[in-house]
Amino acid sequence: MNETDIPILKRTYDLYKLFHEYRKIIPKQDRFTVYERSENVILDVLECFLEAGYSKSTHKLALLEKASVKLNALRFFIRLLKDTRSLDAKKYLALQTLIDEIGRMLGGWIRSTGR
């Protein structure tokens, strides 16, 4: 299997790249708290998708459900960045659009795994 064979992995990779671009505009007091935590969650989700892509079906569902919980936490953290005005509405919308797309893809993957 190649990482490009998993579309959700590519979209999450794109999410991380976009999120990383925003690092320089995040106020310093938020950069090392909620921003850094959000960045780690994105990396955790990427890791879950990579592991799930290589896992047997018995372990795959647990990894996908873990990724789903982390993705929901990420939604919350991104909204917190917007509400604290660390992130403007346009950037928030760009991130949430990608997160929503990843969420839909993840839901499909979970359903196809046999939930």
Rosetta silent file (secondary structure, phi, psi, omega in degrees, C-alpha in Angstrom):
SEQUENCE: MNETDIPILKRTYDLYKLFHEYRKIIPKQDRFTVYERSENVILDVLECFLEAGYSKSTHKLALLEKASVKLNALRFFIRLLKDTRSLDAKKYLALQTLIDEIGRMLGGWIRSTGR
SCORE:     score description
SCORE:     0.000 S_00000001
   1 L     0.000  140.423  177.515    0.000    0.000    0.000 S_00000001
   2 L  -108.877  145.280 -178.427    1.134    3.496   -0.824 S_00000001
   3 H   -58.596  -28.551  179.363    0.118    6.514    1.273 S_00000001
   4 H   -74.500   -9.642  176.350   -1.377    8.102   -1.862 S_00000001
   5 H   -76.021  -13.176 -177.676   -3.796    5.149   -2.058 S_00000001
   6 L  -110.867   99.474 -176.977   -5.636    6.550    0.979 S_00000001
   7 H   -58.128  -35.525 -179.039   -7.426    9.809   -0.004 S_00000001
   8 H   -64.878  -31.046  177.977   -8.235   10.679    3.613 S_00000001
   9 H   -67.315  -41.512  178.434   -4.535   10.608    4.404 S_00000001
  10 H   -64.544  -41.988 -179.966   -3.820   13.125    1.639 S_00000001
  11 H   -65.666  -38.153  179.110   -6.588   15.457    2.860 S_00000001
  12 H   -69.224  -36.727  174.921   -5.286   15.280    6.433 S_00000001
  13 H   -60.218  -44.901  177.827   -1.780   15.966    5.134 S_00000001
  14 H   -62.572  -39.170  177.167   -3.190   19.039    3.344 S_00000001
  15 H   -59.825  -46.149 -179.749   -4.895   20.099    6.589 S_00000001
  16 H   -62.056  -43.578 -179.851   -1.595   19.931    8.440 S_00000001
  17 H   -60.575  -43.728  178.759    0.195   21.968    5.754 S_00000001
  18 H   -64.541  -45.801  179.681   -2.483   24.674    5.886 S_00000001
  19 H   -60.234  -39.873  179.497   -2.492   24.682    9.689 S_00000001
  20 H   -64.424  -35.516  177.462    1.296   24.962    9.703 S_00000001
  21 H   -61.672  -33.372 -177.464    1.116   28.027    7.431 S_00000001
  22 H   -76.086  -10.746 -176.039   -1.038   29.783   10.041 S_00000001
  23 H   -53.808  -41.753 -175.399    1.563   29.315   12.773 S_00000001
  24 H   -69.924  -17.540 -179.742    3.266   32.634   12.086 S_00000001
  25 H   -98.316   -7.855  179.982    0.041   34.636   12.548 S_00000001
  26 L   -76.199  130.692  177.581   -1.002   33.010   15.840 S_00000001
  27 L   -56.774  144.623 -174.870   -0.249   35.239   18.856 S_00000001
  28 H   -55.764  -39.549 -177.881    2.667   33.944   20.886 S_00000001
  29 H   -65.767  -22.917  178.468    0.597   33.370   24.045 S_00000001
  30 H   -97.544  -20.415 -176.239   -1.681   30.991   22.081 S_00000001
  31 H   -62.759  -31.895 -175.929    0.988   29.394   19.935 S_00000001
  32 L  -104.110   14.560  176.668    2.305   27.263   22.774 S_00000001
  33 L  -123.642  -99.812 -173.199   -1.075   26.294   24.218 S_00000001
  34 H   -67.909  -32.801  178.154   -4.173   25.564   22.161 S_00000001
  35 H   -65.089  -49.445 -179.422   -2.406   25.957   18.785 S_00000001
  36 H   -62.053  -39.634  178.537    0.323   23.483   19.685 S_00000001
  37 H   -63.627  -40.973  177.829   -2.246   21.062   21.111 S_00000001
  38 H   -63.016  -42.357  178.754   -4.264   21.314   17.873 S_00000001
  39 H   -61.168  -42.278  178.479   -1.169   20.655   15.825 S_00000001
  40 H   -65.321  -35.907  178.343   -0.440   17.533   17.889 S_00000001
  41 H   -65.651  -41.885  177.181   -4.007   16.307   17.414 S_00000001
  42 H   -59.069  -43.890  178.616   -3.675   16.645   13.626 S_00000001
  43 H   -64.882  -37.161  176.341   -0.486   14.592   13.784 S_00000001
  44 H   -62.822  -42.309  178.919   -2.248   12.007   15.974 S_00000001
  45 H   -64.086  -44.106  176.588   -5.066   11.729   13.420 S_00000001
  46 H   -56.909  -44.605  179.874   -2.529   11.313   10.611 S_00000001
  47 H   -63.228  -41.606  177.564   -0.850    8.559   12.599 S_00000001
  48 H   -60.981  -42.988 -179.596   -4.177    6.782   13.202 S_00000001
  49 H   -65.727  -40.649  177.488   -4.949    6.851    9.474 S_00000001
  50 H   -62.204  -47.235  179.251   -1.504    5.492    8.600 S_00000001
  51 H   -62.155  -43.545 -179.025   -1.844    2.690   11.143 S_00000001
  52 H   -63.167  -35.674  178.715   -5.388    1.890   10.022 S_00000001
  53 H   -63.798  -27.290 -178.317   -4.238    1.663    6.417 S_00000001
  54 H  -103.476   -3.933 -173.676   -1.775   -1.061    7.345 S_00000001
  55 L   -89.503  159.623  170.891   -3.877   -2.831   10.019 S_00000001
  56 L   -71.738  159.529 -174.234   -6.041   -5.914    9.907 S_00000001
  57 H   -62.482  -27.099 -179.333   -9.760   -5.240   10.003 S_00000001
  58 H   -66.819  -38.218 -179.136  -10.081   -6.239   13.669 S_00000001
  59 H   -90.563  -21.844 -175.474   -7.774   -3.455   14.846 S_00000001
  60 H   -60.265  -45.145 -177.301   -8.688   -1.002   12.067 S_00000001
  61 H   -60.930  -41.344  178.830  -12.091   -0.061   13.499 S_00000001
  62 H   -62.157  -40.493  178.887  -10.590    0.843   16.890 S_00000001
  63 H   -66.720  -40.133 -179.819   -8.029    3.105   15.194 S_00000001
  64 H   -68.217  -37.761  177.565  -10.678    4.798   13.076 S_00000001
  65 H   -67.715  -36.979  175.717  -12.892    5.416   16.094 S_00000001
  66 H   -62.990  -42.402  178.248   -9.910    6.881   17.956 S_00000001
  67 H   -62.843  -37.010  179.299   -9.269    9.159   14.969 S_00000001
  68 H   -63.789  -43.262  178.149  -12.937   10.214   15.032 S_00000001
  69 H   -62.936  -44.341 -179.631  -12.705   11.267   18.684 S_00000001
  70 H   -65.214  -37.154  178.620   -9.506   13.204   17.983 S_00000001
  71 H   -65.021  -38.658  176.305  -11.078   14.876   14.961 S_00000001
  72 H   -66.349  -37.732  175.863  -13.983   16.059   17.122 S_00000001
  73 H   -63.994  -39.765  179.094  -11.511   17.421   19.671 S_00000001
  74 H   -62.165  -42.161  177.086   -9.732   19.244   16.840 S_00000001
  75 H   -55.287  -44.376 -179.272  -13.008   20.877   15.773 S_00000001
  76 H   -63.713  -45.781 -179.116  -13.403   22.137   19.324 S_00000001
  77 H   -64.903  -39.498  179.577   -9.825   23.474   19.533 S_00000001
  78 H   -65.119  -41.221  176.926  -10.097   25.241   16.166 S_00000001
  79 H   -63.347  -38.080  177.447  -13.329   26.909   17.281 S_00000001
  80 H   -62.455  -40.944  176.420  -11.578   27.958   20.491 S_00000001
  81 H   -60.592  -39.755  178.020   -8.808   29.582   18.426 S_00000001
  82 H   -68.218  -45.338 -176.837  -11.463   31.529   16.511 S_00000001
  83 H   -66.824  -26.335  176.391  -13.395   32.520   19.634 S_00000001
  84 L   -90.258    5.453  178.896  -10.228   33.815   21.313 S_00000001
  85 L    62.253   26.914  173.660   -9.479   35.766   18.117 S_00000001
  86 L   -82.578  -18.012 -177.635   -6.230   33.948   17.566 S_00000001
  87 L  -135.747  130.871 -179.839   -7.573   32.900   14.181 S_00000001
  88 L   -77.781  167.182 -174.101   -9.744   35.043   11.911 S_00000001
  89 H   -60.905  -37.570 -178.717  -13.052   33.825   10.493 S_00000001
  90 H   -65.214  -44.577  179.275  -11.684   33.210    6.986 S_00000001
  91 H   -69.446  -37.745  176.127   -8.876   30.954    8.215 S_00000001
  92 H   -59.129  -46.831 -179.317  -11.253   29.236   10.626 S_00000001
  93 H   -62.889  -40.839  178.778  -13.636   28.470    7.777 S_00000001
  94 H   -61.318  -43.904  179.202  -10.831   27.095    5.590 S_00000001
  95 H   -67.492  -45.379 -178.031   -9.731   24.733    8.386 S_00000001
  96 H   -64.508  -34.893  177.820  -13.270   23.677    9.318 S_00000001
  97 H   -62.059  -45.085  177.411  -14.089   22.937    5.669 S_00000001
  98 H   -65.185  -42.931 -179.762  -11.138   20.543    5.464 S_00000001
  99 H   -62.736  -41.152  178.148  -11.976   18.993    8.841 S_00000001
 100 H   -63.267  -41.816  178.353  -15.597   18.459    7.743 S_00000001
 101 H   -62.978  -44.145  178.137  -14.448   16.787    4.530 S_00000001
 102 H   -62.309  -40.031  178.195  -12.087   14.531    6.481 S_00000001
 103 H   -61.308  -42.663  177.390  -14.934   13.729    8.883 S_00000001
 104 H   -64.306  -42.637  178.721  -17.204   12.644    6.033 S_00000001
 105 H   -63.368  -41.088  179.417  -14.441   10.499    4.557 S_00000001
 106 H   -64.535  -42.744  177.267  -13.770    8.975    7.958 S_00000001
 107 H   -58.349  -42.249  177.110  -17.456    8.186    8.463 S_00000001
 108 H   -64.216  -40.316 -179.985  -17.489    6.354    5.137 S_00000001
 109 H   -66.231  -41.309  178.337  -14.362    4.408    6.048 S_00000001
 110 H   -63.033  -44.914  179.966  -15.848    3.406    9.405 S_00000001
 111 H   -62.838  -39.535 -178.466  -19.097    2.274    7.732 S_00000001
 112 H   -72.677  -19.223  179.560  -17.195    0.255    5.134 S_00000001
 113 H   -79.563  -16.603  175.432  -15.141   -1.425    7.862 S_00000001
 114 L   106.222   39.093  179.109  -18.277   -2.967    9.292 S_00000001
 115 L   -66.603    0.000    0.000  -19.449   -0.890   12.188 S_00000001
